[in-house]
Amino acid sequence: MSADDFVVTPWHVEGDIDYDKLIKQFGTQKISPELLERIKKITGEDHFMLRRGIFFSHREMNRILDDYEKGNKFFLYTGRGPSGHTHIGHLVPWVFAKWLQEKFDVNMYFQLTDDEKFFSKPNLTLEETKNFAYENALDFIALGFKPEKTKIIINTRNIQTLYPIAAQVAKKINFSNTKATFGFTNETNLGMIFYTSLQSAPCFIEDKPVLIPLGVDQDPHFRLTRDIAPKIGKQKPALIHNIMIPALEGPGGKMSASDENGTVYTTDAPNVVKKKINKYAFSGGQPDLEQHRKLGGNPDIDVSYQYLRIFFEPDDNKLKTIYDDYKSGKLLSGELKAILIEKMNTFLSIHQEKREKAKDHINEFLFENK
């Protein structure tokens, strides 16, 4: 694979992604300064993930805002394929979804696709993916969602509700479209081929427009959903996409739940976080101290800096100081890693406490079949 090549699919992300190229490939729209200003005007705040381009692309976000300004509410939907423990990359769209929910006062549905991970991961049993679904749900609840406005859908548990909607969707998607979108072959199992229909179902669970905050790798599913929505008398889902969160070994690709060395899990102990960052986090620093002081580091490829930018340092002034100090050589790679380790462990200690408490409240969040 050459330096200009990259791959972004729902199951595989590889290479150094050019997001402007990806927007053209996927046919999405770049989030414009005008759209940012409009969101800020309505919400009274500009979220740092919007300001910094962590959320960079959308499909019909303007339509959602048009409807909202006319007094028509939308609802939110996002999810997770439970193939392992939750890592910090998974939290990005969830944290942003929580902000949207609070600012717009809307309902939220969170889908855990235990069936899809069973179909797509040869080494996982259905029992294992179901157990991971409950584990992942704790991380979602720990972020502070309100149960009266937030429901968690687990596919195998809620199939009774999902299937009638999925059947309508499935009837309008043909195999050639699915094959073209995902590159399926004759060896692809039927579960994978049908799966987009189930991921589409929560889009139509309420008779209102839906906005989906999600990693851009999941966009292909919803391209198909958007194509068939009018054919079943529904509005097209609107989407807002975040960038891929790099693995510790970065740059290129994304953090993966199955790569223990390249991933910080929400359940990691402070000493584990420290060891992973110090040992594996890709550095933009120079080979030795003298060169670093003289030439400075490159924060744009440094994974510790990127994690601060994407999630762990919402204060723009503090982030700029770190950027400038690292670039000038004043701040060393080890010192930059130490800043990240402290911020990450501070966040995780609070998160883990809330995650433990979430065990007593999970039933309040589970969607009940109608």
C-alpha atoms as one frame of an Amber mdcrd trajectory, in Angstrom:
protein
   0.000   0.000   0.000   1.479   3.354  -1.016   1.504   6.414   1.251  -1.480
   7.846  -0.663  -3.627   4.736  -0.238  -6.013   4.106   2.607  -8.939   1.792
   3.281 -12.057   2.718   5.273 -14.837   0.130   5.631 -17.048  -0.819   8.599
 -14.716  -3.759   9.321 -11.294  -2.547   8.262  -9.436   0.769   8.463  -5.875
   0.986   7.199  -3.405   3.632   6.072  -3.050   7.351   6.636  -6.519   8.710
   5.877  -6.909  11.834   3.743 -10.271  13.064   5.042 -10.872  15.475   2.148
 -10.396  12.549  -0.257 -12.650  10.376   1.891 -15.425  13.009   1.762 -15.276
  12.817  -2.032 -15.134   9.002  -2.026 -18.121   8.640   0.297 -20.049  11.603
  -1.141 -20.540  13.334   2.225 -20.317  17.072   2.963 -17.524  18.773   4.854
 -18.729  20.607   7.965 -18.502  24.245   6.890 -17.755  27.300   9.076 -21.379
  28.352   8.407 -22.731  25.059   9.768 -20.459  25.320  12.825 -21.748  28.845
  13.452 -25.337  27.700  13.057 -24.915  24.847  15.582 -23.215  27.260  17.985
 -26.058  29.780  17.617 -28.749  27.161  18.353 -26.928  25.408  21.226 -25.227
  28.459  22.727 -21.903  26.628  22.674 -19.403  25.243  20.197 -18.231  21.828
  21.265 -14.444  21.424  21.098 -14.835  18.302  18.925 -16.638  20.418  16.329
 -14.229  23.334  16.676 -11.204  21.082  16.110 -12.660  19.111  13.220 -12.903
  15.831  15.161 -16.422  15.811  13.702 -15.607  16.817  10.151 -18.317  15.605
   7.792 -22.090  15.176   7.621 -25.110  14.169   5.617 -28.062  16.595   5.837
 -27.281  18.088   9.229 -28.791  21.332   7.882 -32.145  19.625   7.322 -32.187
  18.453  10.947 -31.524  22.026  12.117 -34.174  23.432   9.733 -36.755  21.054
  11.214 -35.649  21.800  14.769 -35.991  25.562  14.229 -39.546  24.963  12.970
 -40.313  23.206  16.270 -40.004  19.623  14.954 -37.793  17.474  17.144 -35.481
  14.740  15.941 -33.984  11.822  17.857 -30.418  10.494  18.187 -29.084   7.052
  17.447 -25.610   5.567  17.666 -24.145   2.236  18.653 -21.323  -0.213  19.072
 -20.366  -3.622  17.730 -19.465  -5.517  20.929 -16.371  -7.512  19.939 -14.331
  -6.716  23.061 -13.963  -4.244  25.900 -14.724  -0.579  25.276 -11.701   1.553
  24.432 -11.282   5.322  24.555 -11.868   5.675  20.805 -15.408   4.325  21.206
 -16.237   7.118  23.643 -15.797   9.936  21.099 -19.207   9.718  19.332 -20.937
   8.808  22.622 -19.645  11.862  24.471 -20.631  14.064  21.544 -24.068  12.387
  21.364 -24.599  13.183  25.041 -23.825  16.848  24.345 -26.309  16.863  21.447
 -28.945  15.194  23.603 -28.560  17.802  26.347 -28.502  20.780  23.977 -31.487
  19.689  21.883 -33.403  17.806  24.632 -34.093  14.725  22.495 -34.391  10.949
  22.856 -31.379   8.714  22.305 -31.149   5.086  21.151 -27.949   3.086  21.536
 -27.733  -0.159  19.528 -25.411  -2.993  20.553 -25.023  -5.287  17.552 -24.049
  -8.549  19.221 -25.287 -10.501  16.186 -23.093  -8.593  13.702 -19.923  -9.211
  15.690 -20.841 -12.905  15.903 -21.239 -12.948  12.088 -18.039 -10.994  11.372
 -15.607 -12.461  13.945 -14.944 -16.190  13.392 -13.441 -16.627  16.866 -16.372
 -15.155  18.847 -19.432 -17.077  20.070 -22.868 -15.467  20.315 -22.664 -15.817
  24.090 -19.384 -13.872  24.128 -20.678 -11.014  21.962 -23.794 -10.805  24.133
 -21.627 -10.578  27.282 -19.519  -7.853  25.661 -22.750  -6.002  24.805 -23.650
  -5.742  28.507 -20.062  -4.763  29.372 -20.051  -2.025  26.705 -23.452  -0.783
  27.884 -21.914   0.038  31.286 -19.409   2.389  29.632 -22.189   4.118  27.730
 -24.323   4.588  30.865 -21.275   5.815  32.846 -21.076   8.908  30.613 -24.183
  10.270  32.329 -27.111   9.638  29.994 -30.595   9.925  31.523 -32.629   6.672
  31.429 -35.946   8.442  30.783 -34.622   9.757  27.460 -32.103   7.025  26.591
 -32.709   3.397  25.625 -30.192   0.647  24.866 -31.134  -1.841  22.146 -29.355
  -5.209  22.102 -30.069  -6.910  18.794 -30.585 -10.491  19.988 -32.648  -9.253
  22.958 -34.785  -6.812  20.981 -35.161  -8.694  17.701 -38.938  -8.768  18.207
 -39.017  -4.962  17.826 -36.262  -4.682  15.213 -37.265  -7.449  12.817 -40.513
  -5.993  11.403 -38.652  -2.762  10.537 -35.596  -4.653   9.236 -37.856  -6.791
   7.013 -39.220  -3.677   5.285 -35.669  -2.414   4.751 -34.337  -5.798   3.557
 -37.037  -6.057   0.892 -35.720  -2.865  -0.754 -31.962  -3.639  -0.643 -30.713
  -5.995  -3.326 -27.598  -8.130  -3.151 -25.778  -6.301  -5.960 -25.997  -3.007
  -3.996 -24.754  -4.691  -0.838 -21.955  -6.400  -2.730 -20.898  -3.135  -4.377
 -20.976  -1.235  -1.087 -19.120  -3.753   1.084 -17.184  -5.933  -1.359 -19.012
  -9.094  -0.281 -18.221 -12.347  -2.123 -19.838 -15.776  -2.511 -18.031 -16.783
   0.695 -19.719 -14.030   2.779 -22.170 -15.471   5.303 -25.874 -14.599   5.041
 -25.836 -12.866   8.436 -23.410 -10.239   7.151 -25.426  -9.738   3.964 -28.659
  -9.157   5.917 -27.020  -7.156   8.693 -27.392  -3.620   7.234 -31.170  -4.086
   7.475 -30.875  -4.571  11.245 -28.509  -1.629  11.681 -31.057   0.470   9.786
 -33.986  -0.488  12.012 -33.379   2.004  14.887 -33.410   4.849  12.299 -37.150
   4.285  11.987 -38.044   3.383  15.574 -39.703   6.795  16.047 -41.758   8.642
  13.474 -39.324  11.572  13.463 -36.081  12.473  11.692 -32.961  10.852  13.143
 -29.430  12.220  13.551 -26.616   9.673  13.892 -23.219  10.685  15.357 -20.769
   7.968  14.309 -17.274   7.055  13.171 -16.987   7.670   9.425 -16.136   3.978
   8.845 -19.796   3.121   9.525 -21.132   5.483   6.841 -21.516   2.795   4.094
 -24.330   1.058   6.045 -26.304   4.272   6.189 -25.704   5.152   2.542 -27.818
   2.085   1.790 -30.332   3.059   4.491 -30.660   6.549   3.013 -31.243   5.091
  -0.452 -34.157   2.938   0.651 -35.752   5.223   3.289 -38.091   6.993   0.797
 -39.073   3.592  -0.661 -40.546   2.587   2.720 -42.107   6.016   3.307 -39.486
   7.236   5.808 -37.154  10.222   6.071 -33.494   9.677   5.281 -31.297   9.485
   8.385 -28.926  12.437   8.832 -25.350  11.702   9.887 -22.453  13.529  11.507
 -19.074  11.761  11.259 -16.014  11.735  13.489 -12.464  10.949  12.364 -10.867
   7.585  13.169  -9.040   7.522  16.510  -5.482   6.311  15.892  -4.046   3.232
  17.587  -1.246   3.893  20.068   1.336   2.721  17.526  -0.224   5.185  14.980
  -0.296   6.990  12.651  -2.784   5.503  10.194  -5.496   2.937  10.865  -7.607
   3.139  13.988  -7.682   1.918  17.557  -9.009  -1.641  17.644 -10.623  -3.492
  20.558  -8.760  -6.676  19.599  -5.233  -5.159  19.619  -4.260  -4.974  23.288
  -0.965  -3.146  22.798  -2.444  -0.513  20.506  -5.449   0.198  22.688  -6.336
   1.809  26.012  -9.465   0.194  27.453 -11.835   1.996  29.793 -11.174  -0.768
  32.347  -7.354  -0.391  32.329  -5.694   0.281  35.703  -3.526   3.442  36.068
  -0.242   1.468  35.911  -1.426  -0.309  32.738  -2.309   3.022  31.078   1.098
   4.433  32.042   2.936   1.398  30.678   0.974   1.358  27.387   1.471   5.081
  26.701   5.156   5.055  27.611   5.936   1.864  25.709   3.663   1.995  22.650
   2.435   5.563  21.983   3.925   6.739  18.688   6.138   9.769  19.243   6.681
  12.767  17.001   9.885  13.558  18.879  13.489  13.460  17.671  15.782  10.426
  18.193  17.751  12.060  21.027  17.449  14.890  23.539  19.907  17.222  21.842
  18.164  17.000  18.458  14.734  17.385  20.076  15.779  20.586  21.888  17.245
  21.890  18.630  14.658  20.773  16.045  11.512  20.269  18.145   8.878  17.568
  17.837   5.986  17.075  15.424   2.708  17.185  17.380   0.683  16.528  14.205
   1.875  12.898  14.090   2.445  12.402  17.830  -0.256  10.086  19.185  -0.135
  11.493  22.748  -0.817  14.980  21.400  -3.578  13.656  19.130  -5.358  12.015
  22.086  -5.213  15.315  23.970  -6.605  17.140  20.927  -9.351  14.609  20.218
 -10.574  13.972  23.761  -8.511  14.685  26.862  -7.737  18.438  26.693 -10.856
  20.469  25.877  -9.157  23.783  26.774  -7.860  25.357  23.529  -5.332  27.602
  25.282  -3.757  24.722  27.208  -3.665  22.611  24.058  -1.971  25.413  22.093
   0.709  25.789  24.772   1.424  22.042  24.599   1.544  22.203  20.793   3.904
  25.194  20.698   6.179  23.866  23.454   6.498  20.480  21.787   7.127  21.977
  18.349   9.824  24.275  19.727  11.597  21.463  21.607  10.847  22.948  25.023
   8.530  20.007  25.840  10.031  16.512  25.541   8.227  13.394  24.288   8.358
  11.812  27.747   6.871  14.976  29.273   4.090  15.038  26.679   3.317  11.387
  27.441   3.237  12.230  31.167   0.617  14.961  30.537  -1.559  12.481  28.646
  -1.117   9.728  31.258  -2.239  12.056  34.055  -5.275  13.353  32.139  -6.281
   9.897  30.924  -5.990   8.318  34.373  -7.918  11.192  35.978 -10.733  10.674
  33.467 -10.669   6.866  33.801 -10.713   6.834  37.610 -13.993   8.816  37.568
 -15.344   6.828  34.626 -14.592   3.463  36.281 -16.388   4.535  39.454 -19.464
   5.523  37.418 -19.174   2.330  35.383 -19.358   0.282  38.589 -22.484   2.184
  39.679 -24.037   1.657  36.236 -24.335  -2.085  37.033 -27.196  -1.235  39.400
 -29.008   0.857  36.767 -28.612  -1.069  33.526 -32.192  -2.367  33.577 -33.497
   1.217  33.583 -31.813   1.760  30.215 -32.682  -1.481  28.420 -35.266  -1.061
  25.673 -38.380  -3.133  26.288 -39.967  -4.831  23.284 -43.349  -3.382  22.392
